[in-house]
């Protein structure tokens, strides 16, 4: 019975984290290319400065860099959120979850 209660609490926490991540926006900029994604790694917005348009190949490369940078930050934020929940539930002590 206690495991069911723990599982329910974990699901409840995961739902809260998912909602929080949807409302968390991460922005990354590389040489005039700015990407905004949410904590679930959905693209919210992409903008290019006038200077970024000057060289198409460079702009494309910078877009990839900015997307990767934003995704990495988003993953770090998500990992931190989950670490707090896992620790609170005592699950951080389980083998393979460290």
ZATI-417220 format. One record per atom (N, C-alpha, C): x, y, z; residue in one letter. Coordinates in steps of 0.02 Angstrom, whole numbers, plus 50000, padded with zeros to 5 digits. Last residue first. Layout:
BEGIN
XYZa
...
***
This chain:
BEGIN
510805036049498x
511265041149523x
511645044349468x
510045025349469x
509725031949464x
510175037549487x
510725013649495x
510575015349426x
510245022049416x
509985010349652x
510515008949604x
510285010649533x
509255023849745x
509165017549709x
509725016549658x
509325036149799x
509765031049828x
509725024349791x
508345043849747x
509025045249725x
509525040149751x
507165041349807x
507325037249749x
508035038549724x
506635048949906x
507125043949926x
507345039549868x
505865059249869x
505515052849874x
505995047349898x
506795069249859x
506255069949908x
505875063549919x
507535064849751x
507845065149817x
507315065449872x
506605066449649x
506875059749663x
507185059549733x
506435080349653x
505875075849667x
506135068949686x
507735084849620x
507415087049682x
506845082349702x
507885079149495x
508345077249549x
508035079049616x
506965085849418x
506845078849433x
507285076449491x
507575098449411x
506905097849439x
506775090549460x
508785095149348x
508795097849416x
508105097249449x
508305090949224x
508665086249267x
508685088649339x
507765103049175x
507335097249187x
507655092149234x
508955110449162x
508415112749206x
507955106949225x
509625102849068x
509925103849134x
509385106049184x
508775104048958x
508885097448988x
509175098049058x
508935117648933x
508275115048951x
508345108248985x
510265118048892x
510055121648953x
509395118948978x
510145110248775x
510585108048829x
510395111448895x
509305118348699x
509085111648718x
509495109148777x
510125129648679x
509495130248715x
509245123548740x
511165123848604x
511315127248667x
510675127748710x
510475119448490x
510815114648534x
510965117548603x
510045131948440x
509565126748459x
509885121748507x
511285138048413x
510835141048462x
510315135948485x
511815129348314x
512175130448378x
511705133148432x
510845131048214x
510965124448243x
511305125048311x
511045144648189x
510395142248211x
510465135448244x
512345144748141x
512205147948206x
511525145948233x
512135138548018x
512575135348068x
512445138248137x
511325148247958x
511075141447968x
511485137848021x
512205159147955x
511575159647993x
511295152748007x
513185154347869x
513365155747939x
512735156147982x
512435153447751x
512755147547780x
512925148447853x
512035167247733x
511545161847743x
511855155747775x
512495181847795x
512815175747769x
512365169847785x
511595191547839x
512115193247790x
512435187147758x
510755188847944x
510525187147876x
511065188147823x
511355194248054x
511365186948047x
511155184747977x
511065207748045x
511745205548031x
511785197948019x
509745207948088x
509905209748019x
510595207247999x
509445193148187x
509595200248181x
509745201648107x
508125181848199x
508775183348168x
508865190848167x
507275170648309x
507355177148277x
508065177848251x
506055159348356x
506725159948326x
506755166748293x
505105151848488x
505245157448443x
505965157048417x
504855139348543x
504375144648553x
504475150048500x
505055122148529x
505275128748505x
504705133748511x
505135111948670x
504715114148613x
504945121148594x
505745107148784x
506125107548722x
505695108648660x
505145109148899x
505015102548869x
505325102248799x
505395122048932x
505745116948970x
505615109848945x
505415130148770x
505165129148838x
505545123448870x
506545141348683x
506175135048690x
505895134648761x
507145152848570x
506805152148634x
506425145548632x
508585158948493x
508105153548496x
507805153448566x
509345170348386x
509085169148453x
508535163948450x
510745175648307x
510205170748301x
509985168948372x
511825183648337x
511225186748308x
510655181948295x
512785174048389x
512925178748335x
512305181248299x
511665165348474x
512325164248443x
512365168948384x
510725163048619x
510885167448564x
511595165848540x
509325155848699x
510035155248681x
510155159448620x
508185154148831x
508395157848772x
509145156948761x
506845145548896x
507565145848892x
507745149248827x
505455146249003x
505735147748937x
506495148548943x
504275136749082x
504965139149087x
505235140249017x
503075130849066x
503075138049079x
503765141049087x
503405117749054x
503055120948998x
503075128549005x
503915115549181x
504375115649124x
504055118749063x
502735115349255x
503235120449269x
503715121149210x
502135103949202x
501815110449194x
502315116149205x
503075094449245x
502915095149174x
502605102049160x
502975095849384x
503595097449350x
503475098649276x
501675091049404x
501855097849423x
502485100249387x
501855077849361x
501375082149327x
501515089549342x
502755073349457x
502955073449387x
502485078049347x
501955073749573x
502545078149567x
502765078849494x
501045063649540x
500805070449554x
501375075549546x
501885052649531x
501505054849473x
501265062049481x
502315052249665x
502795053249612x
502455055649548x
501115049349730x
501465055649745x
501965057349690x
500885036549676x
500395041949665x
500735048749677x
501985029849728x
501905030449656x
501425036049639x
501695030549865x
502305033749839x
502255034849764x
500535022949866x
500505029849888x
501105033749862x
501055010749827x
500535014049786x
500485021449803x
501895008049934x
502185009049867x
501685012549821x
500985006050037x
501435011850040x
501745013349972x
500424994050000x
500005000050000x
500445006250000x
***
